[in-house]
């Protein structure tokens, strides 16, 4: 029976292979899945209960980012079935969220400020805040689009840039029971109607 002498390089090759595999696994764990092209992210959220949280984590790149287009966080609902009373008055709904946008920079997450349209108007035009806008920490959605069964609200503009990594946390703060018969979701995308 032939016996092969152990090569002195064998332990080094095995150690090198293990190091390469560990580095590969570490790189995979730190890398996010490719975002859709163009950037358009959707997650469901239960607005009929308080303290329901959703997180979006994404990277922008030349492939998925539109330079010069404003990006925004939207809230959308579809109605299930028919409502004999016609459903809630969507214009009268005041839907607040806690919104936290952060950017990965210099090895740490750094906060990026946001404001809703009511806060923006108060700041830019000196208009008073609506009475129902009860907290400066909350971002209230504003109805921006509606059809027979679908409604969309603008929440905040996202001041994001190309070639960066972001984390967006959104949380409900009070129940919106009027939307129990709807399918609510949050959406991150470029403004579908820029300039309007």
N, C-alpha and C positions, 0 to 999 in steps of 0.2 A: 504494500500500500504506500502510495506516495504521500509525503508530508510536505506541506508548504511552510516555509519559514515566514514568520510574521514580519511584515515590512515595518521599518521604524517610522514610516510616514503614516501608517494606518491610524494611530490615535489622533494625530494632528488633523487628518482628513475628517474623521468622525467629529472632532470638536469644532472644526470649521463649518461642517454641515449643520450641526446643532445651532451654532451662532447665527448662521444665515437664515435658518428656519425661524428662529426666535425674532430676528429683526424683521422678517417678512410678516410674521403674525402681528408684531407691534405696529407696523406700518398700516396693516389692514384695519386694526382696531381703532386707530386714530383718524382714519379717513372716512369721510361720509360717503354714502351712496351717491351716485351721480344724480343731480337734480334734473327734473324734466326740462326739455327744450321746447319752447321757452319756459322760463320759470313760472310754474303754476301749481301751487300746493294746496291740497284740500284735506281737512280733517273734520269729523263729526264732533259735536259738542252738545251736551244736554243742558239747555238753558232753563229748563223747568226746575232745576236744582241749583242752589248756591254752591260755591267752592268747587266747581267742575273745571278741571285744568286741561289745557292742550299745549303741547310744545312743538314748534317747528324749528328744525335745525338744518341749515342749508349753506351751500357755498355758491357764490356767483362766479361766472366765468364768461369768456367771450361767446361761448356757445349758447348760454341760456339767459343772458342779460341784455336788455335793451338800453343802451346809453341815451340819456335825455328823456326817457319815459318815467313818469312818477310811478312808484310801486306803492301798493296799499294793502291794508288788511281789511277784508270784507266779511260780512255776516250774511248768509243766505239761508232761505227756508223754502221748502216745497210743501204744499198742503197735501195731506193724505185724504183721499176720498172727497165726498161732498159734505159741506156743512150747511144744514138747513137754514141757519141764521146768517149765512154769508161770511162767517169767520170774524176775527177781531179787526178793529180799525187799526191798520198797520201804521198810519200816520200818527196815531195817538200813543203808540208804544215807545217808551223810553228805556232803551236796553243798555245798561252799563257793563263794562268789562274792566278788569285790571290788566294792563298791557305792559310788558317789560321786554324791550328790545336791547340786545347786547351784541357787541362785535368782538371777535377774538383778535387781540392785538398785544404784541410784546409778551406772549405767554400767559395772558390772563383775559377774562371776559370784562369788557368795559361797557358801561351803560350808554345807550344812545337815546336821547330824549324824544318823546313823541307828544302830540296833542291832538284832540279831536277837533272837528270843524267849529264847534261852539266855543271852545277855548281859543282857537285861532282867531275867530271873529272878535272876541272880547279883547284879545291882545292887540290885534291890528287896527280895529276900528273903534276901540273904546266902548263897545257895546256891553251892557250888563249880561251876566250869565243867566240863563233861564232858571226859574225857581226850582224846577225838578232836577237840575244838575247839582246834586247835593255834595259832591266831593271832587276836589281838584286832582285826586289820585285816580279817579275813574275816567274812562274814555267812553262816551256815549255814542252809540251808532246813529247815523242819520240815513233815513230811507232815500235811496238814490235810483232805484229801478224796480218796476213791478210789471207783471203780466197777470193773467187770470189765476195761475196757481203758483207763481214763483215771485219772491221778493228778495231784493238785495239791499243791504245797508253798507255805507262807508263807515269805517271805524277810525282809522288813522292812516296818514301817509307814512311810509317807511323810508327814512333817509338812508338807503343802502347804496353801496358803490360796487363797481366791478372788482373781481379778483379778491373777494373777502369772504369770511365765514361769519355767520350770524346765528343767534339763538333768540327765538321769539316765544315768550310765555304769555298765554292768555287764560284768564280765569273769570268765571261768572261770580257776581257779588250778591245778586238777589234773584229769586225765582221769577221767571216770566211764564206764568201758568197759561197765558193765552196762546202760547205756541206749543202746547202739549200734543196737539194733533198734527204737527208739522215735523219735517225732517230738517233740523238745523245743522249748519256746518260753517266752519271758518275757512277763508280762502286768502292766499297770498299770491298776488299777481300784479302785472303792470296794469295801470289804469286802462280799461277797455275803451274809454272815450276821452283821450287826452285833449286838453284845451277846451272842454265843454263844462 
